[in-house]
């Protein structure tokens, strides 16, 4: 209070009294209608030198700022009281059994109060209640998983696992050595198998990752085979997506792999007359496995199935193409005749070792075919025609006559 009186004292001393002394209005300064009540401490300093004018604008600003502060505090108190009332109402609704969340934030309470209708408020409360339930369920599941993990760790610590047999360790290490020795021999004497790595631009990042995963599986099955291929990665560029994905899988072992990696095209390394590009779009069907040829497999996983990409690549380079005889040996059910790279590797390795198409095509997924063909295709067509004749009976001749009539009518119309 004393500070407020000092402030009013300074304003009056600097503005009102000098103005009154200058114009001779000291007696009639405050009329009866508008009086200014000052504290006793201001009456002592009435005799001051009149040198400044009365600043009414500053006085008005001071008074307005005080009123604004008062109104702001009043509005804040009102808002707090309304929020508290809304919180109490929601607590009562929750105890009554309505779908109301247990915990509220101030923002949620404000949005609840701003809802235009009762139905909107109910929907908003239901949404918050379900959201809270989902969070509780997720937390409960995480706690259960953590408890299970701790139980498993305790059991593992209590029951000491038996030490691995030294014989098994020696056997595993010796088998790894034999596998590596076979692959090293194949790099000198083995049949080459080329993976064309020039399809990065035709695939997405996810498809490239799937392709590399399939090639890793293919390399593992080739390493464990009796007579492995000498694998070549042609058109392979450093700092490509292929390279990054291979490093993710192999890490430090990437530089120790017994394969040939080059950025050159296969046509620059091998003679064209020995190259055969394996593609499902080829019109030529592969009859037997040729040990003197060099087969090329496109390193591509195409989920959108863009037909003809690998065939166009082979035609552009002037190479011979071939497709696996799937329809000749399998009763194809549905789906495209595209196989994964690891399935192709298993088929080629089996053909190389045995030359038996039935054994090799057992690696085709069974969902894609009904069974193996026991008879030639022309005999199967004859049996199908016989079945149709027996089903139709006498109507077969009638249908043939009707077809001949309709065909003759079309010819005459032309």
LUMLOVEX-906614 format. One record per residue (C-alpha): x, y, z. Coordinates in steps of 0.001 Angstrom, whole numbers, plus 524288, in hexadecimal, padded with zeros to 5 digits. Example, Ala and Ser with C-alpha at 12.3 -4.5 7.8 and 13.67 -1.06 7.14 Angstrom:
2
8300C7EE6C81E78/835667FBDC81BE4/
# end
This chain:
414
800008000080000/80AFF8094780347/8115D806E27F605/8048F809ED7EF0C/803518169E7F68C/8112481A6E7F2E3/80E0F817D77E47A/801DA820767E4C9/809A682AC87EC0F/813F982B647E15C/809F982C467D662/8026A837497DCE1/80EC583E947E08F/8144F83DEE7D2D6/807F2841047CB3C/7FC1C846777D26F/801CE850547DC01/80B19857477D29F/7FFF4858AB7C8E7/7F71685EA87D35B/8017E868077D855/8049286CB57CAA2/7F65486FC37C72B/7F198874587D471/7E813869177D601/7ED27863607E297/7E094866187EA1A/7D720861DB7DF91/7DF42856237DB1E/7D61A84BAB7E035/7C79584ECD7DED2/7BD068489C7E702/7B91183EE97DC6E/7C6CF8394D7DA73/7CF0A838DD7E6DC/7DC0B832497E8D0/7DE8182D0A7F672/7ECF282CDB7F996/7F3C4826FC80513/7F91E82FEF80FCC/806E982DFD80B2C/803C1834F37FE54/7FEB384153804E3/80C008447680A5C/8124D8460F7FCEA/808DC84FE57F6B4/812E185ADB7F58D/81B23856D57E9F5/820DB85E7E7DEAB/8173D85EB97D315/81F4485ABF7C750/8181B84F497C0AD/80AE684D9D7B9CC/80007844697BE20/80188836E47B7B8/7F3C88312F7B796/7F71A826757ADAC/800F5820317B6DC/7F6E3820C07C1C0/7ECCA819E17B926/7F66C80F457B52C/7F9E180C857C365/7EB9280B567C71B/7E863802AC7BB4A/7F3B87F9717BE0C/7EEE07F79D7CBEF/7E1337F47D7C70E/7E68D7EAB17BD1F/7EE4D7E3977C7A0/7E2337E2AE7D012/7D9E47DD717C4B2/7E45F7D3607C13E/7E4FD7CE3C7CF14/7D61E7CD7A7CF9B/7D5967C5DC7C2A9/7E0447BC967C770/7D8AF7B9EF7D3EE/7CC517B7787CBF3/7D3737AE057C2CA/7D96F7A6817CE30/7CC2A7A5877D4D1/7C5927A07F7C856/7D05F7966D7C623/7CF18791B07D41C/7C05A7909F7D2AB/7C1D3788FF7C5FF/7CBB477FF27CC67/7C25077D487D7A9/7B71C77A777CE3D/7BF75770D67C68B/7C3B976A237D31E/7B570768777D6DA/7B24D762D17C96A/7BD9A759437CA8A/7B8DB754A17D7E6/7AB2F753377D244/7B06C7496F7C84C/7B151751907BBF9/7BC617506A7B210/7C53875ACE7B7C0/7D42875A0F7B898/7DAB675A367C5D1/7E4CF764BB7C2F6/7E2A5771BB7BC1F/7EBB577C597B76D/7E80B78AB37B6DF/7E7FA78A967A800/7DE9C77EFC7A7E8/7D5AA785E57B197/7D5A7792297A92D/7D25678A8579CDA/7C7B47835D7A47E/7C1BF7905C7A8A7/7C297795A379AB9/7BA9478A4F79528/7AE2578FF878F20/7A46A7857479384/7A27377A8D79D6A/7A45876FE57933C/7B14E775EE78F29/7B58D7762D79D6F/7B1B3767DC79F26/7B921763DC792DC/7C52676B5779734/7C4B8765007A4B7/7C3147578979E99/7CEC475A13795AC/7D73C75E157A162/7D294752337A92E/7D611748A779E28/7E33074F3D79C2F/7E63374DA07AAA1/7E23673F3B7AA20/7EB3773CB279E79/7F689742EE7A5C0/7F3DB73AA17B1BF/7F35272E287A993/8001C731587A2CF/806997340A7AFD7/80150727577B575/8068171F847A9D5/813DE725C27AB0B/8143A7229A7B98F/8106F714747B6E2/81B14713247ACA0/82502718E27B603/820DD70F537C09B/821E6703CC7B753/82F51708267B2F9/833DC709367C101/82E576FBB97C41C/835646F5CE7B874/842106FC2F7BCA0/840776F70F7CA76/83DB76E9497C593/8496F6E9D17BC90/8521A6EE617C7B3/84D086E3CD7D0ED/84DDB6D8737C760/85BAA6D8957C23C/85BE06D4EA7B401/8647B6C9427B0AF/871086CCB07AA1B/871EB6CA5F79B9D/878556BDF879752/8860E6C01179254/883946B62C78792/8782C6BE377824B/880836CA8778264/88B586C3A377AF1/881876BDF877150/87B6C6CB5076EAC/8889B6D1C676C96/88D256C6C6763AB/880946C7AB75BAC/8828A6D63D75A09/890336D3A375536/88B606C98974B60/880C16D2BC74675/88A9A6DDA7744A5/893F56D45373DDD/889626D0207343A/885BE6DE3A7312A/894156E1A772F5C/895776D651725DA/889466DAC571E84/88F7F6E82271C7D/89A016E1547147C/893476D57A70E84/884B46D788710D1/879D66DBAE707AE/877246EA4970860/869BD6EF7D70C4C/8672E6FDF9709FA/85E57706D971206/85ACB712F370A20/85B0771E78713B0/85645728E670A30/848107299E70EBD/8496E7331A719F8/8428773DFA71293/836AA735327100D/834397322571E6B/830D27391872AF2/83980738FE736F9/8316872E3A73D31/83223725C973104/840EE7276E73088/841BB722FA73EBD/8397B716DF73B85/8421A7140872FC5/84E8471486737EE/8484A70BC374237/8452D70194737C2/852F0702787321F/858A27003673FC0/850616F3D5740EF/854C06EFBC7334B/863116F19D736D0/861546E96E7431A/85AD96DE1773BE3/865416DEB973141/8701A6DE4973B89/86A376D227741DA/8683D6CAAA73512/870EE6BF8773064/874936C61072396/8728E6D4C872552/8721E6DF3071AC4/87C176E9E571937/873456F58871C34/8757670255714E2/86F2E70F4D718B4/86FC17170970C05/86BE37255A709F2/86E447273D7187F/871307354A71C85/8772B739DF72937/86ECD742657321C/8627673D0872BC7/85692738017330F/85AF772A1973044/8682072CD97368A/862357331D742B1/858C5727D1744CD/8638E71DAA74300/86BDC7247D74D4D/8602C7244B75697/85F167159175516/86D507115675436/8744071C6B75B99/882BA718FD75CA9/880E570C2F75525/87D537138E748A3/88B9571531744D7/88E4D706C6747C2/883B7700D973F13/888936F760734C6/8814E6FDB772975/8850C706AA71E37/87FCB7148C71EFC/881C771D9E71360/87BDD729C670D76/87DCC7245D6FFB4/872EE71EA06F78E/872A370FD96F5A3/873CD711BD6E6F8/88144717C36E93B/885CF70C196F179/87FE6700386EAA3/87D696FD1D6DC44/86F7D6FFF06D7E1/86D486F28C6D1D5/86EB26EC2E6DF40/8656F6F5456E67E/8571D6F1966E8F4/84E2B6FB326EFE2/844026F4476F86C/837316FBC56F832/829076F7B26F9E2/82502700136EE19/82D7B6F89F6E46C/826466F18D6D955/830B36E6F66D94B/82F4B6DC3B6E382/83B426D6306E9DB/83BBF6C77F6E71C/848586C2FE6ED9F/852C66C8E06F629/85F196CBCA6EE66/86BAC6CB366F654/873326D2B66EBF6/86A376DE906EC16/86A726EA286F54A/85D066ED516FACC/859256FB246FE9D/84F016FE2E7090F/8494170BD070A67/84AE8710F771844/83D45716667192C/8316E714FF721FB/8260E71B7471B29/8198F71B617231A/812377232F718EC/8168B718CE70EDA/81B5272143703AE/81BC87171E6F906/82676717436EEE2/830F071F126F61A/83B337144E6F66D/8374170F8F6E8CC/8395171D466E366/8469B71DC96EA0E/84AAA710F06E3A0/845B4715106D639/84CA6722116D73C/8597871ACD6D95E/85672710806CF0D/85695704ED6D86D/84FA56F7DE6D80B/8445E6F6876E1A4/83D836EB026E818/832626E8796F193/830816DD266FAE5/827126D2966F5DB/81D246D49B70095/8110D6D1816F86F/8175A6C55B6F2CE/8199D6BEDC6FFF8/80FEA6C5C770902/801256C753708D7/801C06D5E970B0C/7F7306DB10713E3/7F7856E9E871488/800AD6F5617159E/80C3B6FA1F70DBF/817266F0F4709D5/821786F91B710BC/829CE6F28071B0F/832716F836725A2/8412E6F86372414/843C16EE3272E99/839C46E50E72836/840AE6E6DC71B31/84D9D6E3AF721BC/848306D70972799/842726D30271A6A/84F246D59771305/857726CE8B71D26/84E7F6C28F71CC1/84EB76C27B70DE5/85D666C39470E09/85EDB6B82071777/854046AEE8712AC/84E3D6B416705ED/840AF6B00D70AD9/8365B6BA6E7086A/82CAB6B48E7120B/836626B53871D3E/83A616C2E171952/82C7E6C81B71814/828FF6C35B725B2/82E8F6D05E72A62/823596D79172395/819526DBD072DF1/80E5A6D1D672EA6/803E26DC4572F1B/806E16DF5B720D7/8042E6D1E971B00/7FAF76C67A71D1F/804996BB8971A4C/80E3A6B5E07108A/80A956B224702AA/80B556A359700D5/807C46A3186F256/80BC46AB7D6E6BB/803E76B7A36E407/7FD6B6B2D16D769/7F85B6A6B56DE6C/7F2BE6AF256E920/7EB916B75B6DEF9/7E5AE6AB106D919/7E0C66A6736E649/7DAF46B3D06E8FF/7D3C96B3756DBEC/7CE8E6A5E66DF3C/7C9B56AAB76EC66/7C2B96B60E6E5E2/7BC526ACF56DBDF/7B7A36A3C16E693/7B2376AF146EE73/7AB126B5316E2F5/7A6D86A87E6DC50/79E2A6AAB36D08A/79E856B95D6D23C/7AC8C6B9976CD13/7A82A6B8106BEEF/79D546C2136C0AB/7A6E76CBF06C604/7B0386C9A06BABA/7A53D6CBB56B0C9/7A0CA6D8276B784/7AEB26DD3F6B7BC/7B01B6DA5C6A911/7A3846E1BC6A617/7A7906ED8B6ADFC/7B4F66ED906A7AB/7AF116ED08699E2/7A5F26F83F69D3D/7B167700916A19F/7B8A36FDCB6950B/7ACD7701A468CB4/7AB0470E3F69462/7B8F57120D691B9/
# end
